[in-house]
Amino acid sequence: MSQRLVNHTAVVEQVDLYAVVSPSGKILFVSSNSFEHFGYMQDELIGRYMKDMIHSEDNFLVESYFYNDHHLYPCAFRFRKKTLDYVWVETTVDFIQNKIGTDDREIIIKMKMCDSIPYWPSFLMIPKERFTEMNKEMPLKEDELKMLELLPSPVFISVHGHIRYVNKSMVALLGAESSKELIGRSSFEFIHEDYHEITKTYINRIQNQSFVGLIEQTWKRLDGKHVDVELKSNSANFNGENAELVVLIDISSRKKFQKILQKSRERYQKLIQNSIDTIAVIHHFNWVFMNESGVNLFKASDYPDVLGRSIFLYMLKEEQQHTKDSLERILNGDSEVEVIKQSWITFSGSIIYTEAVCIPTTFFGEPAVQVIMRDISDRKKTEELMLRSEKLSVAGQLAAGIAHEIRNPLTAIKGFLQLMKPSDGTDTYYDIVFSELNRIELILSELLLLAKPQESVFKSTHVRTLLQEISTLLETQANLNNVAIEQHHEIKDLHIKCDQNQLKQVFINLIKNGIDAMPQGGKIIIETKVEQSGLIILVKDTGKGIPQDVLKRMGEPFYTTKEKGTGLGLMITYKIIENHNGTTHVESQIGKGTCFTITLPINKSGSSNE
């Protein structure tokens, strides 16, 4: 992401400070060492405009430089420090496309601090003093003009833009046969009209003997072809007149190559921005780059919500140390690739699960970590469902084994009791024993339901009668626990097709759980109503409520909060409702109670209002 600063005599690799600005010149971000170089803290610069921080004489140059897409050399200007004096900085720029914010792109400024005004190119073999001490007593000498004639770089001298002298290289650059075709003409004839205004300002500054930096322009040759040039100018005394000495560099081929590189960079940026995976860069454990998919993944409104912030800010605490260790191994060179999984809290408060591949990279020359992150929330939910299904399978196999082992001795007991029963029927205790044995057989049949689906006997059942029978059955237990059972039915003569015994088991489980949740007494309310989705049966209690972490695991086999519970009751309940093509939903509030909502399909022809 960092780009080398190019000098005229050497490649400068140092970057002292960097900033991000909007196309309007507003500073969006600046590195933390801004205090060291300028005396400003980060928050004192962020939000200000570059034109307010740059010397007024340099603003025109900076504006023309920052909004040109291609730069072969850095731009030097004066930046105002907090002490109100100015310091010279040499900068290069880069661009970032932005699809989320209001601006279509952002400008990265990379700065190198300068002790003095940057020097002229080394190929201009004239002492620097000749161009900094501008006065009429020091005109260009004849031997110096001869030296300009021999220079391989195009040079011309003009007065207020009117050409007075050109060397051989300048004649060749513009496709002229001799200098006579150029001398006396205005330089504006050859400069593309897009650059006329800034050239006028440029000339005025030279005439006022003010410092001017490098600028890029497009010139038109005599044959109509265009050539890209870079200009470096200074004041000179030519035949007693204050003139502009201009050195040109033909940068056409390099600009073509730079345009190719720019297109390649844009394609790379599009690849990153349009990736469905999150691509980000972590520097000092802070997000310093993130593509659009990442901003959407964390449900942020824009890039500033994420960039510059710690990666641990929204990561679950129990995973932070493991992630930190993995990133440190990358930064220390102990590992080239790390694959880690994390859980995050998004800006909307939801939890997402991600898997990230981490590889080493650099950020402005410093070690950093590039992260390719994928949302695996759906995959994790699928894995949890598969695990739950596996538990159900194990529970079914266990239930089948238990039912089989109990049925064998139960059959023998019933057989011998039949033989022992008096033929005259006077002993009523045998009837009670047989009734309880039949109840055991029914429970065993329901256990076998876990192992394999049994053919349910669906027949038309009166809903109100079914619920009243269950209430009557559990009324004694409810009274012992000081619990009242109330029923409210919107439609009193309502029939549904169901397996009566299985539905009885469902509501027995729910009502028993409600009674257990109210050791100090309370109320259980059973309501029925008909909606478009089907028959709605609500079973409410006024108990202590269920915590959210327990609520998430409701229905898992062998998961229970009761001291003597088995964790199978609700699992059987959910499975019975599922077999009836219904749904079960539970809501609970601590201290207020729990409500189970069961939705079942109804036989519409079998219902009527009283």
N, C-alpha and C positions, 0 to 999 in steps of 0.2 A: 504494500500500500504506500510505502514511502518512496519518494522520488529524489534522485540526486540533484543538487543545485549545480548548475553549469556555469563556470567562469569562462572568461575568454582565454585564459592561459592554463587552466587546470580544472579538474572535476572536484567540486567541493562536496564531501560526503556528510559534513556536519549539518545537523538541523538542531538549532537551539530552542525553538519554540514553534508551536503550530496552533492554528485557529481555524474555526469553521464559520463561514459567513454566508448569509442569504444573498440572492441576486441583487437585492436592494442595498447591500452593504452592511446589514445588521449583523453584529457579532453574536453567533449562536453558541459557540463554545471556544474556550481558550485553555491551553495547557496550564497546569498548576504552577509552573515556574514563571508565570507572568510577573509575579511580585519581584522575583530576583532580577529580571531584566528591565521592567518598566515601573516597578513600584506599586502596581495595581494588584489587588486580590482578584481571583477569578470572577466573583460576583459583581465586582466593580466595572469590569469590562463587558461582561455578557449583557446584551441588550443595547449597547451603544452602537453608533454607526462609524464605520471606518473613516469616512470623510471628516468626522469631528476629531479624529485622533491623528490624522496625517497633516503635515505642514501644508498650508494653503497653496504654496507654489508647486507642490508635488501631486496635488489631487488630479489634475488633468492627465498626468502620466499614468497614475495608478488606475484610473477609470478605463483608459484605453487598453491597459495591460490585462486587468482582471477579466474583462469581458471578451477577450480574444481567446478562442478555443485552443490555439496552438502556440507554444512558447519554447523557443530554443535556448534562450538565455534568461537569467533572473532579472528581476526589476528591483532597483534600489530606490528607497525613499526614506523620508525622515518621519519617525513616529514620536509623538509627544509622550514624555514620561510624566509621572505624577508630580514631579518637581517642576514641571512646566518647561524644562529644557528638552531638546530633541536628540534622538539617537538614530544613527543610520542603520537600516536593516536591508538585507538582500533577500528577496523572496522568489519562490516558484509557486505555482498553483496547480491544483487538480480539481476535478469535478466529480460530484456524486449525483446520480439521478434520484429523484425523490417522487414517488407516486402517491404518497399518503398525505403529505402536508399541502399547503397552499402554493408553495414554490415548486417549480418543476425540477430544479436542481440546486445543489449547495456547493460552495466553493471552499476547498481546503487550501489554506495558506501555510506554507512552510517557510520559516524565517531563520536567517543566519545573521547574527549580530556583527556589525562592521565597526572598526575603530575609526575609519575615515571614509571619504568619498571613494567609491570603487574606481580603479584605474582604467585608463583606456586600453584597448587591445594591444598586445605586445607587438603586433606586426606594424603598428604605426610608430616608426622609429624617430619620433620628434619628442624632445624633452617635454615632460608634463607641464613645466613652468611656462612654456610657450603658449599654452592654452588656458592657463588659470590666471595669468597676469595679463589681462586684456586692456590694452591702451593704444592710443594712436602712435606713441613713440616707438612701438615695437612691431613694425609691419613684417609680413612674410618676406624672407630673403629669397633671392633668385636661386641659390643652391638648395633651399628647402623646397621650392617649387619643382626643381629638377628631381628631387628625391620623391615628391608626390607622383611625378610622372612615371617613375620606375616601380611604384608600388603595384603588387598584383591585385590589390583590392580597388574597386571603383571609388574615385574621390572627385567631388566637385565643390566649387566655391560659388556662392550666390550672395546677392545683396537684396534683402527683402524678397527672396524667392526667385530673382532673376539670375540666371546662370551666367557667371563671368569667367569661369575656368573649369575644364574637365580634363582628367588624365586619360591615357589610352585605354585603361580598363573600363572607364566609364563610357567611352565611345563604343567599345565592344559590347558592353552590357545592354545599351539601348539600341544596338543594331545600326549605328550610324557609320558612314564611311570616313568621316573626319570630324574634328571638334567644331568646325565651322557650322555644322548642321545643328549644333546644340547651343553654342554660346549666343547669348542674347535672348534666348527663349525663356519662358517662365517654367519653373519646375512643376507647377500645377498642371501643365499640359501632359506630363508623364505620370502624375500621381493619380491613382484611382479616386473618383469623386467622393467615395465614402470616407476618405482620409483628409479631405480639404480643410475642414474646420479645425481638426486637431493639429494639422500642419501649420495653420496660421498662428495658433497659440504657441506652437513649438518655435516658430521663427521669432515671435515677439519675445519669448523668454531668452533666446540666444542673443537678440539685439540688446536686451537689458542685462546681458552677461550673467544670467541666472543658470544654475545647474540644470541640465536635462539628462535624462537617462536614455536607455535604448528603447526604440519603438520599432514595430513591424508595420510594413506597408506593402501594398501591391502597386507596381509601376507598369506602365504600358510602353512597350518598345515601339520603334518607328514602323515596324511591320505589323503592328496590331496585337502581337502576342503579349501575354501578361507574365510578369516575373515577380516573385515574392522576394522582398529584400528586408534587411534589418539595418537601421540607421543609427549611427552614433555621431553627434554633432557638438560643435563648440564654436565660440566666437573667434574671429580672426581679423586682422587688419590687412585689407587687400587694396592696394593702390590708394591708401588714405581713407578708405571707407570701412565702416564697421560691417563685417560680412559673416556669413555662415559657412564654416568649414564642415563638410558632411562626408563621412565615410560610409559606404554601402557594402553589405555582404549579401551575395546571392544565396538565398536559403531555399530556393525552389525545390531542389531535389530532396533536401532534408525535410521540407514541409510535406512533400508527397509521402515520404517514408513515415513521417509523424502522423499524417492522416490515416495511413494504413494501421499504424499502432493504435491510433485513437479508435478506429472502427473495431479493431480486435478487442480493445478494452471495453468498448460499448457492448460488444457481443457477450463478453465475459460478464459484464455487469447485468445484462438482461438475463443471462443464464442463472445468475445468482438471485436476482430479484424475482424471477418467475418460477424459481424452484418451489415445489410443494413442501420441501423440507426446510426447516429453519437452518440458515447458515449465519454464523455469528463469530466474532473475534473477542476473546477475553484477554484483557491486559491489566495486570495487578489485581486480578479477581473482580474486575469491573467490565461491564458490557461496553465496548467501544465501537462495535459495528454489529448490525443485525439487519437481515433482509425483511421484506414485507411480510413473508410467511411467519417469521418470528414475532413480529409485532401483533399479528392476528392471533397467533398461538397463545400469547399471554393476555390477549383481549385488551391491549393498550390502545389509546386513541391516536397516538403519534409516536415518532421515534424518540423525542425528548423524554417521554415517560419511562423509557428503558435505558437509553444510552447514558453512560457516566455513572450508573448505579451499580451497587454490588450485586453479584450473581446470587449471593446468599440471602438477599433481602426477602425473596419470595420462595426460597427453597425450604422444604420441611427440615427442621432442625436435626433430626436423627440421621439425615443423609449428608449433612454439610461436611463433616470431617472426612468421610470417604471420598467425596468429590474433590476436596482440597488436596488430599494426598495424591489422587490421580493426576490432577493438574500440575502439582509440583514435580512429579516424576517426568512429565512432559517437558517442563521448563528447565529442569536440571539435566536433561539429556539421558535420563535413565530409561526412558521408554519412547518409542516413536509413535505408537498408537495406543490409545486407551479407549475401551468401550465401557461406558458407565450408564446406570439407570438412576433417574431422579424423579421426585414428586414435587410439584410446584403448586403454589396458590396463585391463581391468576388475579388480574385487576378486578374481575367481577366476583371474586371470592370462591370460585369453583376450584376443584383440585384436578390437575392433569398429570399424567404419567408419561415420561419421555425416555428415549434411549438415545445416547449421544456417542458419536465417534469423535475423538479428540486427537488432533495432530499438531505438531509445532509449526509456528509461523513467526513473522516479525511484525511489529507495529511501530512505524517510524524508527526503525533500526533497533528496537528493543525486543527481547524475547516475548512471545505471546502464544496463545493457543487458539487455533481455529476449530470451531465446533460445528458438526453437522448433526442436527437434532431432529428426531422423528417422534411424532405423537403416537404413543402406543396405548392410549387410554382404552380404546375399543378392544384391542388385543388382550389387555389385562382383564377386562370384564369377561371376555370369552373364556380366558383361562380359569377365572373364578367360577364361571358356570360349569365348565368341564369338571373342575374339582368337586363342586357341589353335586354334580351328577354322579361322579364316582363314589362319593360318600353315600348317596341314595342307593346306589347299586349294592354297596357293602352292607348297608342297613337292611336292604331287602333280603339279601342272602342270609344274614344273621337271623332275621325275623322268620324266614322259612324254616331254618334249622330248629329254632326254638319251638315253633308251632308243631313241627313234625314230632319232636321229642315229647312234647306234652300230650299230644293227641293219642299216642300209643297207650300210656297208662290210663288216660281218661276213658278210653273205650272199654278197658277191662273193668274200671270202677263202675261205669254205667251198667255193664252187663251183669256183674255180681249183685248190684243193687236191685236190678229188675228181678233177680231170683229171690232176694231176701224180702221183697216187698210183700206184705200180707195180701192175700187174694180178696179179702172182704173189703179192702180199701179204708180201714178204720184209722190207720196211722197217717195223719196229715203231714208229718215231718218229712216223709219220703217225697211228697210233692214239692216241698220247699227245696230239698236237696237236688231233685231233678231239674227244678227251675234254675238253680244257680249253675248246675253243670251245663245246661243249655246256654247260659250266659257266657260261660268260659269258652264254649265252642264258638260262639259268635265272635268273641274277642280274638280267638285264634284265626278265624277266617279273615278278620280285618288285618291281622299281622301278615297273613299270606298275600294280602293285597299289595304289600310293599315289594314282595318278591316277583310277582307276575300279575298283570292285569286280569282280574276275574270278570266274568260276564255279569254285569250289573243288571238288576231287574228294574227297569224303568216303568213306572206306572203313574197315572194321574194321582197326585197327592194334594190334599187340602192344606195349604201353608199354615193357616191360623191354628188348625187342629194339631198339626205336627209340633208347632212351637209351644202350644199349651201343654201337650203331653210331656214335653221335655221340662217345662217349668214345674209341672206337678212332680215329676221324678226328682228334681233337685231342690224342691221347696224345703224339705226337711234340713238338708245340709245348709241351705242359705239361712234359714231361721237360726240354726245353731251358731252361725257366724254374724248374726245381726245384719243380714243383707236382705234387702227387699228387691223382688223381681217385678218389673213393670213391663207391660206390653202395649204398644200403640200400632194399630193397623190402619193404613189409609184405605185399603180395599179388603173387606172382611171375607168375601167369598171368592178366593183366588186359588186356582189350582196350577201346579206345575208338574211336569214329568220329571221324576227323579227316582233314585234308589232310596226308599224311605229310611232303611236302617243306616245307610251310610251318612245321610244328612243328619240323622239323629246324633251320630257320633261326632259330627262336626260341631254342632251347637252344644252338645254336652261338654266337649273340650273347651270351647270358648267361655261358656258360663262358669265352668269349674275354675278356669284361669282367672276370671274376673273375681270370683269369691276369694281365691287365694291372694289376690292383690289388695284385698280390703280386710286385713286382720282386725281392724277396729270398727268394722261395719261400714255400710254404705248402700249404694243402689246400683242395680243393673237394669238398663233400659233396652228393650228389644223393639225395634221399629221396622215396619215394612212399608214400602212404597213402590210405585211403578213409574219408571222413567223410560225414555226412548231406548236406553241401553239394555233394559230388562228389569227384572225384579231386584230391588235393592233391599238388603237386610242388614240393619245396623245393630251391632251388639256393643253397648257402651257401658263402661263402669266408671265409678268415681274414686278409683284407687290412687296409688302413689305415682303412677306413670312409669314409662319405660325410658331409660337413657338412650340417646341416639346411637351410641356404639353397640348397644345390645339390640336395638331395633333393626340395625343393618343385618344382623345374623339370625333374625327370626326365621324359623323354618328349617335351619340346618339340622341334620341328624345328630343326635346326642349332645346338642348344645342346649343347656338349661341353666337357669339361675336359681332353681329350687334345690333345696338340700337333698330331697329324695326323688327329684325328677329324673326322667330318662331322656328327655329331649326328642321324643318321638311323636308327642301329641299334636303339635302344630304342623309337623312334617306330614303326618297322615291327613290332617285337615286340609292343607294346601293341595295335596294330591287328589283327595276326593273332589274338591271344588274344580280342580283342573279337569278331572274325568267327566264332570258335568258341564264342561265348556263354559265355566264361569271364571271369575277373577276374585282375588282376595287382596285387599288394601288395608294397611293399618296405619293409624296416626296416634301419636301420644304426646302428652305434655306433662312434664314433671309437676306433681302436686295437684293436677287436675283430672287425670285419668286417661284411659285408652279407648279407642273406638275401632272396631273391626268392621269393614264394609265389604259385604259379599254381594257380588252381582251374578245373577243366574238368568238364563233365557227362560221365557214364560210361554205357556200355551195360551195365546190371546183369546182363543174362543172359549176358554174355560174360566174367564174372569168376569165378574159383574159387581156393580156397586149395590150396596144395601141402602 
